[in-house]
Amino acid sequence: MTFENRPVERLLSRRDVLRYLGATGAAWLMAGSLDPRRVAASTLGLSCVVRPEQMEGPYFVDERLNRSDIRSDPTDGRVKPGTPLALTLLISRLNAGDCQPLAGAQVDIWHCDAQGLYSDVQDPGFNTIGQKFLRGYQNTNERGEVRFVTVYPGWYPGRTVHIHVKIRTTPVAKRNFEFASQLYFDDGLTDRVHTAHPYAANGPRTARNQHDWIFRRGGDRLMLVPTTVADGYAASFAIGLQLP
């Protein structure tokens, strides 16, 4: 039996999320703030789930933007509009059946804005060179956690809605380790979010999860399950890495 088939995954219920946030986190929800610095420490047990690796894609730029809130463009301070999303990633190390939090790993996330544009790239349909919105990285703490504040992604032709994630570790067994994948959303939730401003201006999307060839290669095991909070959504996701 492989790690991928072991029944170790569990979805976070609303009760789990509230317990994860703790008393301070509950106040944070009621206050409507998505600042992860105000969230209490996690009390959830470690969940080791090996996830499918997927292609990094053409729009990764190693900006080295060490920040938790990735909504703004640091070149001019403008914040990208959209439905706020607080995202916590829980990174663990699996070795010979043992599961431990992975501290000190660099975790990058990046995704398109509400109009389907990535920052700091040139594409046949757009040129955002020099802009740095919706990109950033954090280093995992002693619990293997990183927290980001971003916005719910938009869409562009040929792809379903997704967030890219890349994990880089310090040298393990005399070599660096990299893991790249993509995180997805339920189509029904995306339909609801995308009816509102500023997403509606981009029109109805042309690809859903099952129409996306990348999603079909393991995307069902890379699904975020966001919980509604005061001014947006919050989601947690566990990723286990098989490391020596």
C-alpha positions in Angstrom: 0.0 0.0 0.0 1.4 3.4 -0.9 1.1 6.5 1.2 -1.3 8.0 -1.3 -3.8 5.3 -0.5 -3.5 5.3 3.3 -6.6 6.6 5.0 -4.8 9.5 6.8 -6.6 12.4 5.2 -9.4 14.2 6.9 -11.2 17.3 5.9 -11.4 20.3 8.2 -14.9 20.8 9.6 -16.1 24.2 10.7 -15.5 23.0 14.3 -12.0 22.1 13.4 -11.4 25.5 11.9 -12.7 27.3 15.0 -10.6 25.0 17.2 -7.6 25.7 14.9 -8.1 29.5 15.3 -8.6 29.3 19.0 -10.2 31.9 21.2 -8.2 34.7 19.6 -9.1 33.3 16.2 -12.8 33.4 16.9 -12.5 37.1 17.8 -10.5 37.5 14.6 -13.4 36.1 12.6 -15.9 38.2 14.4 -13.8 41.3 13.8 -13.6 40.6 10.1 -9.8 40.7 9.9 -7.9 38.3 7.7 -4.5 39.2 9.1 -2.8 35.9 9.9 -0.6 37.5 12.5 -3.7 37.8 14.7 -4.6 34.1 14.5 -3.9 31.9 17.5 -1.6 29.0 17.3 -2.9 25.8 15.7 -4.3 23.1 18.0 -5.0 20.6 15.2 -3.1 17.3 15.2 -0.6 16.8 12.3 -2.2 15.3 9.2 0.3 13.6 6.9 -1.1 13.3 3.4 1.1 12.8 0.3 -0.3 14.9 -2.5 0.1 14.5 -6.2 2.9 16.7 -7.7 1.7 18.8 -10.7 3.5 21.0 -13.2 4.9 24.2 -11.9 3.5 26.1 -15.0 5.1 28.9 -17.0 4.4 31.8 -14.7 6.6 31.1 -11.7 8.9 34.0 -11.0 11.4 33.6 -8.1 10.7 37.1 -6.7 11.8 36.2 -3.2 9.0 38.2 -1.7 8.9 37.2 2.0 5.4 38.2 3.0 2.2 36.7 4.3 -0.3 39.1 2.7 0.3 38.8 -1.1 -2.5 41.0 -2.3 -0.6 44.2 -2.9 2.0 45.1 -5.6 5.0 46.3 -3.6 6.1 48.6 -6.4 3.1 50.9 -5.9 1.2 49.6 -2.9 -2.0 49.0 -4.8 -4.1 46.0 -3.5 -5.7 43.6 -5.9 -9.5 43.6 -5.5 -11.3 40.3 -4.9 -12.9 38.1 -2.3 -10.3 37.7 0.6 -8.9 34.2 1.2 -6.9 33.2 4.2 -4.8 30.1 3.4 -2.9 28.0 5.8 -0.6 25.2 4.6 0.6 22.5 6.9 3.8 20.9 5.7 5.0 17.6 7.1 7.9 15.2 6.5 7.2 11.4 6.0 10.1 9.0 6.4 9.7 5.2 7.0 6.1 5.7 8.2 7.0 8.5 10.6 5.3 11.9 10.3 6.8 15.0 11.6 6.2 18.8 11.0 8.7 20.2 8.5 10.2 23.4 9.8 12.2 25.9 7.7 10.8 25.0 4.3 10.2 27.8 1.9 6.7 27.8 0.5 5.8 30.0 -2.4 2.3 30.6 -3.7 1.2 32.5 -6.8 -2.0 32.8 -8.9 -3.8 35.0 -11.3 -6.0 38.0 -10.3 -9.7 38.4 -10.8 -9.2 39.2 -14.5 -7.0 36.1 -15.2 -3.6 38.0 -15.2 -0.4 36.9 -13.5 2.1 39.5 -12.4 5.7 40.1 -13.7 5.3 38.0 -16.9 4.9 38.7 -20.6 2.2 36.7 -22.4 0.6 37.1 -25.8 -2.4 38.5 -24.1 -0.9 40.8 -21.5 2.4 42.3 -20.1 2.7 42.8 -16.4 6.5 42.9 -16.2 7.6 44.9 -13.1 4.4 44.2 -11.2 4.5 41.8 -8.3 1.0 41.2 -7.1 -0.3 37.9 -5.8 3.1 36.3 -5.2 5.0 35.6 -2.1 6.6 33.1 0.2 6.8 32.1 3.9 9.0 29.8 5.8 7.3 27.0 7.8 7.4 27.4 11.6 8.1 24.7 14.1 4.6 23.3 13.4 5.2 23.1 9.7 2.7 26.0 9.1 2.7 28.9 6.7 -0.1 31.4 6.5 -1.1 33.6 3.6 -3.7 36.2 2.9 -4.7 36.5 -0.8 -7.9 36.8 -2.9 -9.9 34.1 -4.5 -8.3 33.5 -8.0 -9.9 34.4 -11.3 -9.8 32.4 -14.4 -8.2 32.4 -17.9 -8.9 30.3 -21.0 -7.9 26.7 -20.9 -7.5 26.4 -17.1 -9.8 25.9 -14.2 -9.4 28.1 -11.1 -6.3 27.2 -9.2 -3.4 28.3 -6.9 0.2 27.3 -7.5 2.3 26.1 -4.6 6.0 25.3 -4.6 7.9 23.9 -1.6 11.7 24.1 -1.3 13.6 22.6 1.6 17.1 23.0 2.9 19.5 20.3 1.7 18.1 16.8 2.6 20.5 13.9 2.2 23.0 16.2 0.5 20.5 17.6 -2.0 17.8 20.2 -2.2 14.2 19.0 -2.5 11.5 20.8 -4.5 7.8 20.0 -4.7 5.4 21.8 -7.0 1.6 21.4 -7.3 -1.7 23.2 -7.7 -4.7 23.7 -5.4 -8.3 23.8 -6.6 -11.8 24.8 -5.6 -15.2 23.3 -5.9 -16.9 24.5 -9.1 -20.0 25.5 -7.3 -18.2 27.7 -4.9 -16.3 29.3 -7.8 -19.5 30.0 -9.6 -20.9 31.9 -6.6 -17.7 33.9 -6.1 -17.3 34.8 -9.7 -20.8 36.3 -10.0 -19.7 39.2 -7.9 -17.4 42.2 -8.6 -14.6 42.2 -9.8 -14.8 38.7 -11.2 -18.0 39.2 -13.2 -16.2 41.6 -15.6 -14.2 38.7 -16.9 -17.3 36.9 -18.1 -18.3 33.2 -17.6 -15.3 30.9 -17.4 -14.7 28.4 -20.2 -13.1 25.6 -18.2 -14.3 23.7 -15.2 -12.4 21.2 -13.1 -13.1 18.1 -15.1 -12.4 20.0 -18.4 -8.8 20.8 -17.2 -6.3 18.2 -18.2 -4.0 19.2 -15.4 -6.8 18.9 -12.8 -7.6 15.4 -14.1 -4.2 14.2 -13.1 -4.8 14.1 -9.4 -6.7 17.4 -8.8 -9.4 15.6 -6.8 -6.7 15.1 -4.0 -5.7 18.8 -4.2 -9.1 20.4 -3.3 -9.3 23.3 -0.9 -12.4 23.2 1.3 -12.9 26.9 2.3 -15.0 28.0 5.3 -16.9 31.2 5.2 -15.6 33.9 7.5 -16.7 37.5 8.1 -15.2 39.0 5.0 -14.2 36.1 2.8 -13.0 32.5 3.1 -10.4 30.6 5.1 -8.9 27.2 4.2 -6.3 24.9 5.5 -4.5 22.2 3.5 -2.0 19.5 4.6 0.9 18.4 2.3 3.2 15.5 3.3 6.5 15.2 1.6 8.4 11.9 1.4 11.9 12.8 2.4 14.8 10.7 3.5 
